[in-house]
Amino acid sequence: MPHYSAFDRFTIKAATKAAELVMAPANRREVFDQFVMTVTAVTELSEHMRRITFHAPEFTSFELTGPDEYFGLLTASGRELVMPADDRINVRTSLRAMAEDVRPDLRWYTIRAHRPPAGEIDVDFVVHGDAGPGTRWARLAIAGDKAGFRAGGSAYRPPTSSSVLLAADETALPALSAILEVETRPMHVFVEVPDESYRVDLDVEWVFRRSGAPGSAVLPAIQGKALPTVEYAWACGESALATGVRRHLVKERGVDRKAIMFSGYWKVGSARM
């Protein structure tokens, strides 16, 4: 088990408290497992979605904190994978301490399925125009490839009985799909994607941005709906989409900002590590 410094523990607690002042609480971890995993299978789910199955002995005892469990994928395309130190809570700090020529790339993804007896996870990658290191690695991955795993947490944590609204774009489809697999209550679910080719088999309200900016289609769709009181919301995807939905819910529908979980999975024109 990693031995985190007192400063690291204080920093993560302070950051958690600060986040909970402006959004709904997430599901947090005390220990962030880190290890190497091996690709065992690659499945083309659709024109835009590729599922990669990973194996590691550590997955037999790994426990999810929620349905939209995310983790840090560490990759080193074309060179040997060198893992960062695991004694820091903030993996980005560990990466910055590494020499540039051995530093792996870090991107965050959702665990789509977890099979502890087999020591496996499935991860669904949206592969479209994004030229980021995660997408590039996923496009070329084959059985036998190595990648690093760094535990994260999960964001979806609604009250037991509440009216829930979910909003996502194509990058949040794996997380959204995992949530809908475990949810039984009636929900209002909106998904914005570039066009019809991104649709998957989910019973949601699909909206198409075509050539518009992220959020340009889903926000009007939500604004135009006569909805009951929203008591909890989860809005994830491109940064403008997530913040736009949150702003609408708070300012126009009077939803408590501490009842909204929102996360910018990506931002147009920027790389996110």
C-alpha positions in Angstrom: 0.0 0.0 0.0 1.4 3.4 -0.9 2.6 5.6 1.9 1.2 9.1 1.1 2.8 12.1 2.8 0.8 14.2 5.3 1.0 17.1 2.8 -0.6 15.0 0.0 -3.4 13.8 2.3 -4.1 17.4 3.4 -4.1 18.6 -0.2 -6.6 16.1 -1.5 -8.9 16.6 1.5 -8.8 20.4 0.9 -9.5 20.0 -2.8 -12.4 17.6 -2.0 -13.9 20.1 0.4 -13.5 23.0 -2.1 -15.2 20.9 -4.8 -18.2 20.1 -2.6 -18.9 23.8 -2.1 -19.8 24.1 -5.8 -21.0 20.7 -7.0 -22.5 17.4 -5.8 -20.2 15.1 -3.8 -18.3 12.4 -5.7 -17.2 8.9 -4.6 -13.6 9.2 -3.3 -10.8 6.8 -2.6 -8.3 6.6 0.2 -5.8 4.6 -1.8 -5.0 4.9 -5.5 -4.0 1.5 -6.9 -1.4 1.6 -9.6 -0.1 -1.2 -11.8 0.6 -2.5 -15.3 -2.1 -4.2 -17.3 -2.1 -6.1 -20.6 -4.5 -5.9 -23.6 -6.2 -9.2 -24.1 -8.8 -8.3 -26.7 -10.0 -5.5 -29.0 -13.5 -5.3 -30.3 -14.9 -2.9 -32.8 -18.3 -1.9 -31.3 -19.2 0.6 -34.0 -17.7 3.1 -36.5 -16.8 5.4 -33.6 -16.4 3.0 -30.6 -13.6 0.5 -29.8 -13.7 -1.7 -26.8 -10.3 -2.8 -25.3 -10.2 -5.5 -22.7 -7.3 -5.4 -20.2 -6.1 -8.0 -17.8 -4.1 -7.6 -14.5 -4.0 -9.8 -11.4 -4.8 -6.8 -9.3 -8.3 -6.5 -10.9 -9.4 -9.6 -9.0 -9.4 -7.6 -5.7 -10.1 -4.1 -7.2 -13.4 -2.6 -6.1 -15.4 0.0 -8.0 -16.7 3.1 -6.1 -19.6 3.7 -8.5 -21.0 3.0 -12.0 -19.0 5.7 -13.8 -15.7 4.6 -12.3 -12.8 6.4 -14.0 -9.1 5.7 -14.0 -5.9 7.1 -15.4 -4.6 5.3 -18.5 -0.8 5.6 -18.8 0.6 4.9 -22.2 4.0 5.1 -23.9 3.5 4.6 -27.6 6.6 3.4 -29.4 8.7 3.0 -26.3 8.9 1.1 -23.0 6.3 1.9 -20.4 7.9 3.5 -17.3 5.4 3.9 -14.5 5.5 7.0 -12.2 6.1 6.8 -8.5 3.0 5.5 -6.6 3.7 7.3 -3.3 1.9 10.5 -4.4 -1.9 10.9 -4.3 -1.7 13.3 -7.2 -0.4 11.3 -10.2 0.2 14.5 -12.2 2.8 15.5 -9.6 4.6 12.2 -10.0 4.6 12.5 -13.8 6.0 16.1 -13.6 8.9 14.7 -11.6 9.8 12.2 -14.4 12.3 12.9 -17.2 10.5 13.9 -20.3 12.0 11.1 -22.4 10.4 8.4 -20.1 7.3 10.2 -19.0 4.1 8.3 -20.1 1.0 10.0 -21.4 -2.0 10.2 -19.0 -5.6 10.3 -20.0 -8.7 9.5 -18.1 -11.3 6.9 -19.1 -14.3 5.0 -17.7 -14.3 1.3 -16.7 -17.2 0.0 -18.8 -17.2 -3.5 -17.2 -15.3 -5.1 -14.4 -14.9 -8.9 -14.1 -13.0 -9.7 -10.9 -12.9 -13.5 -11.3 -11.1 -13.1 -14.6 -9.0 -10.1 -13.5 -10.4 -8.1 -16.4 -11.9 -4.7 -17.3 -13.4 -3.4 -20.5 -12.8 0.2 -21.6 -14.8 1.8 -24.5 -12.8 4.4 -26.4 -14.6 6.9 -28.6 -12.4 7.1 -31.7 -13.2 10.1 -33.9 -11.2 13.2 -35.0 -9.4 13.6 -31.7 -5.7 13.2 -32.2 -4.9 13.0 -28.5 -2.4 10.4 -27.1 -5.2 8.2 -25.6 -7.1 8.0 -28.9 -3.9 7.4 -30.9 -2.9 4.6 -28.6 -6.4 3.0 -28.6 -6.6 3.1 -32.5 -3.4 1.0 -32.7 -3.7 -1.2 -29.6 -3.5 -5.0 -30.1 -3.5 -8.0 -27.8 -0.2 -8.1 -25.8 0.2 -4.4 -25.5 1.0 -2.9 -22.1 -0.6 0.1 -20.4 -0.6 1.5 -16.9 -3.6 1.8 -14.6 -4.0 4.5 -12.0 -7.2 4.3 -9.9 -9.4 7.4 -9.8 -13.0 7.3 -8.4 -16.5 7.9 -9.6 -18.8 10.9 -9.9 -22.4 9.6 -9.9 -23.8 9.7 -6.4 -27.5 10.7 -6.4 -29.7 10.7 -3.3 -31.7 7.6 -2.8 -35.0 9.1 -3.9 -34.8 12.0 -6.3 -35.6 13.2 -9.8 -32.5 12.8 -11.9 -31.4 14.4 -15.1 -28.4 13.1 -17.1 -26.7 15.0 -19.9 -23.7 13.8 -21.9 -21.9 13.9 -25.2 -20.2 11.1 -27.2 -17.1 11.0 -24.9 -19.3 10.4 -21.9 -21.3 7.6 -23.5 -19.4 4.8 -21.7 -20.0 6.4 -18.3 -23.6 7.1 -19.1 -24.2 3.5 -20.4 -22.7 2.1 -17.2 -25.0 4.4 -15.1 -28.1 3.4 -17.0 -27.3 -0.3 -16.5 -27.7 0.0 -12.7 -30.4 2.7 -12.5 -34.1 1.7 -12.2 -35.8 5.0 -11.4 -37.4 7.1 -14.2 -34.8 9.5 -15.5 -34.5 12.4 -18.0 -31.5 11.6 -20.2 -30.1 13.8 -23.0 -27.2 12.9 -25.2 -25.6 15.2 -27.8 -23.5 13.6 -30.5 -22.1 14.9 -33.9 -24.6 13.0 -36.0 -26.7 9.8 -36.3 -23.7 7.6 -36.8 -22.8 8.0 -33.1 -26.1 6.6 -31.8 -25.9 3.4 -29.7 -28.7 1.2 -28.3 -29.8 3.4 -25.4 -33.3 4.7 -24.6 -32.4 8.4 -24.3 -33.2 11.7 -26.1 -30.7 12.0 -28.9 -29.8 15.5 -30.2 -27.3 16.2 -33.0 -24.9 19.1 -33.0 -24.1 18.7 -36.7 -21.5 21.4 -37.3 -22.4 23.4 -34.2 -20.2 23.8 -31.1 -20.5 21.3 -28.2 -23.5 22.0 -26.1 -25.2 23.9 -29.0 -27.9 21.2 -29.4 -28.3 19.6 -26.0 -28.8 22.9 -24.1 -31.8 24.0 -26.2 -33.3 20.5 -25.9 -33.2 20.7 -22.1 -34.4 24.3 -22.0 -37.4 23.3 -24.2 -38.5 20.4 -22.0 -41.2 20.7 -19.3 -39.5 18.8 -16.6 -40.5 18.1 -13.0 -38.3 19.5 -10.3 -34.7 18.3 -10.8 -33.2 17.2 -7.5 -29.9 15.8 -8.9 -28.1 16.2 -12.2 -25.0 14.7 -13.8 -23.6 16.6 -16.8 -20.4 15.3 -18.4 -18.6 15.7 -21.7 -17.0 18.7 -23.4 -16.4 21.5 -21.0 -18.8 24.1 -22.5 -21.6 21.4 -22.6 -21.1 20.5 -18.9 -20.9 24.1 -17.6 -23.7 25.2 -19.9 -26.1 22.6 -18.6 -25.1 23.4 -15.0 -25.6 27.1 -15.5 -29.1 26.5 -17.0 -30.2 24.3 -14.2 -29.0 26.7 -11.5 -30.1 30.0 -13.0 -33.2 29.0 -14.9 -34.6 26.0 -13.0 -33.4 26.9 -9.5 -31.5 23.6 -8.9 -29.1 23.7 -6.0 -25.5 23.8 -7.4 -24.5 21.2 -4.7 -27.0 18.8 -6.3 -25.2 18.9 -9.7 -22.2 16.8 -10.7 -20.5 18.2 -13.8 -17.2 17.4 -15.4 -15.5 18.6 -18.5 -14.0 15.4 -20.0 -12.4 17.5 -22.7 -12.2 21.0 -24.1 -12.3 22.2 -27.7 -8.7 23.2 -28.7 -7.1 22.0 -25.5 -5.4 18.8 -24.3 -6.4 17.4 -20.9 -4.0 15.4 -18.8 
